[in-house]
Amino acid sequence: MKILVLLAHPDKTSFNHAIAEVAIETLTADEHEVAFHDLYREKFPATLPVQEIPRGASLPRIISRHCSEVVKADGIIIIHPNWWGQPPAILKGWIDRVLRPGVAYTFAEGDSGDGELIGLLKANMVMVFNTSNTPVDRELNLYGDPLETLWKNNMLISCGVKNFYRRNFGVIVTSTLKQRRIWLKEVREITNKCFPRGL
Amino acid sequence: MKILVLLAHPDKTSFNHAIAEVAIETLTADEHEVAFHDLYREKFPATLPVQEIPRGASLPRIISRHCSEVVKADGIIIIHPNWWGQPPAILKGWIDRVLRPGVAYTFAEGDSGDGELIGLLKANMVMVFNTSNTPVDRELNLYGDPLETLWKNNMLISCGVKNFYRRNFGVIVTSTLKQRRIWLKEVREITNKCFPRGL
């Protein structure tokens, strides 16, 4: 399988980077083909310019390459911290620019642009790994865990993805090395389960 | 009153720009002091770099200026389209970089970074104007209108803002000129009501 892995954290020593490393190791060991983007390292340009809005617009090479990869992906893994219940801006920019009409979704013929999106992605499974410094009960009760519905309902279902697995690790800031090792073991197990060898 | 107005839409001819224009006209007529940022026109740099994460980090001039304005604001108006249930990346970048620890929020003494945020903003009222191409029933039933809770619970309450008014205009793509004029009249009335003259 072709698996696209996206990482959005500015600190190379972050737990997000450790998650990405373990996920990629696991995918590679299972003989999947991995396309990996560390959006910060690659300085992904986050701001969607006006000329890219129309369907069929001419795209800079970096964006058309990302579009081509997301279209080809059989699976996607997205790794990012919870910043204000949302992804970091650099990843929101990837969403704004790469999940384009004609690439990730379309409308029914004759639709004026207010109809339901028809998903175009062939990826069957998307995994989202998040990290957070908000304890689970506060995230659920005070904030309503918006990342769950944002990824699942607003983005992935709209783009045609059928299977979704999200795991939020936290609290990061107070976690021990031992705890982090257990979490990374879990990353390996979940990745393996969602993208088994020979699939 | 000092009112900060933020606009995040790439198209100068957009309805978002029309909303901003009417809001600013209304505020100025009511003798408020307006600080206006068209984030696209100003090419706001959206990506929070690693060295800005720590509290007390040294900030580039553009960020410290934004921080100083948000701290001084008695009120804030934010105008943006609904892109995937979230703000455009350029505005998410403003949130990531400007709503900083020590500027927009802090933690109780001795907190390890997983406690409840203590809001530091003095702004008493924040208005959010959104535009959308998703009909209201689908936004509420399929997506759960995440922008309402993101702005209110995740960001504004956490930063100490007590009063919040949000209005979503749509469907934009199929709206008539007449409908848009009625909406702009509403923008004028709401702005006037939330920030009356002589307050």
Chai-1 contact restraints between the chains, C-beta under 6 A:
chainA,res_idxA,chainB,res_idxB,connection_type,confidence,min_distance_angstrom,max_distance_angstrom,comment,restraint_id
A,P10,B,P49,contact,1.0,0.0,6.0,A-B,restraint_1
A,P10,B,V50,contact,1.0,0.0,6.0,A-B,restraint_2
A,D11,B,V50,contact,1.0,0.0,6.0,A-B,restraint_3
A,A46,B,A46,contact,1.0,0.0,6.0,A-B,restraint_4
A,A46,B,T47,contact,1.0,0.0,6.0,A-B,restraint_5
A,A46,B,A89,contact,1.0,0.0,6.0,A-B,restraint_6
A,T47,B,A46,contact,1.0,0.0,6.0,A-B,restraint_7
A,T47,B,A89,contact,1.0,0.0,6.0,A-B,restraint_8
A,T47,B,I90,contact,1.0,0.0,6.0,A-B,restraint_9
A,P49,B,P10,contact,1.0,0.0,6.0,A-B,restraint_10
A,V50,B,P10,contact,1.0,0.0,6.0,A-B,restraint_11
A,V50,B,D11,contact,1.0,0.0,6.0,A-B,restraint_12
A,W83,B,D96,contact,1.0,0.0,6.0,A-B,restraint_13
A,W84,B,I95,contact,1.0,0.0,6.0,A-B,restraint_14
A,W84,B,N154,contact,1.0,0.0,6.0,A-B,restraint_15
A,W84,B,M155,contact,1.0,0.0,6.0,A-B,restraint_16
A,G85,B,L150,contact,1.0,0.0,6.0,A-B,restraint_17
A,G85,B,N154,contact,1.0,0.0,6.0,A-B,restraint_18
A,Q86,B,Q86,contact,1.0,0.0,6.0,A-B,restraint_19
A,A89,B,A46,contact,1.0,0.0,6.0,A-B,restraint_20
A,A89,B,T47,contact,1.0,0.0,6.0,A-B,restraint_21
A,A89,B,A89,contact,1.0,0.0,6.0,A-B,restraint_22
A,A89,B,K92,contact,1.0,0.0,6.0,A-B,restraint_23
A,A89,B,G93,contact,1.0,0.0,6.0,A-B,restraint_24
A,A89,B,D96,contact,1.0,0.0,6.0,A-B,restraint_25
A,I90,B,T47,contact,1.0,0.0,6.0,A-B,restraint_26
A,K92,B,A89,contact,1.0,0.0,6.0,A-B,restraint_27
A,K92,B,K92,contact,1.0,0.0,6.0,A-B,restraint_28
A,G93,B,A89,contact,1.0,0.0,6.0,A-B,restraint_29
A,I95,B,W84,contact,1.0,0.0,6.0,A-B,restraint_30
A,D96,B,W83,contact,1.0,0.0,6.0,A-B,restraint_31
A,D96,B,A89,contact,1.0,0.0,6.0,A-B,restraint_32
A,S112,B,T174,contact,1.0,0.0,6.0,A-B,restraint_33
A,G113,B,N133,contact,1.0,0.0,6.0,A-B,restraint_34
A,G113,B,V173,contact,1.0,0.0,6.0,A-B,restraint_35
A,D114,B,N133,contact,1.0,0.0,6.0,A-B,restraint_36
A,D114,B,V171,contact,1.0,0.0,6.0,A-B,restraint_37
A,D114,B,V173,contact,1.0,0.0,6.0,A-B,restraint_38
A,D114,B,T174,contact,1.0,0.0,6.0,A-B,restraint_39
A,N133,B,G113,contact,1.0,0.0,6.0,A-B,restraint_40
A,N133,B,D114,contact,1.0,0.0,6.0,A-B,restraint_41
A,Y143,B,N153,contact,1.0,0.0,6.0,A-B,restraint_42
A,Y143,B,N154,contact,1.0,0.0,6.0,A-B,restraint_43
A,G144,B,T149,contact,1.0,0.0,6.0,A-B,restraint_44
A,P146,B,P146,contact,1.0,0.0,6.0,A-B,restraint_45
A,P146,B,L150,contact,1.0,0.0,6.0,A-B,restraint_46
A,T149,B,G144,contact,1.0,0.0,6.0,A-B,restraint_47
A,L150,B,G85,contact,1.0,0.0,6.0,A-B,restraint_48
A,L150,B,P146,contact,1.0,0.0,6.0,A-B,restraint_49
A,N153,B,Y143,contact,1.0,0.0,6.0,A-B,restraint_50
A,N154,B,W84,contact,1.0,0.0,6.0,A-B,restraint_51
A,N154,B,G85,contact,1.0,0.0,6.0,A-B,restraint_52
A,N154,B,Y143,contact,1.0,0.0,6.0,A-B,restraint_53
A,M155,B,W84,contact,1.0,0.0,6.0,A-B,restraint_54
A,V171,B,D114,contact,1.0,0.0,6.0,A-B,restraint_55
A,V173,B,G113,contact,1.0,0.0,6.0,A-B,restraint_56
A,V173,B,D114,contact,1.0,0.0,6.0,A-B,restraint_57
A,T174,B,S112,contact,1.0,0.0,6.0,A-B,restraint_58
A,T174,B,D114,contact,1.0,0.0,6.0,A-B,restraint_59
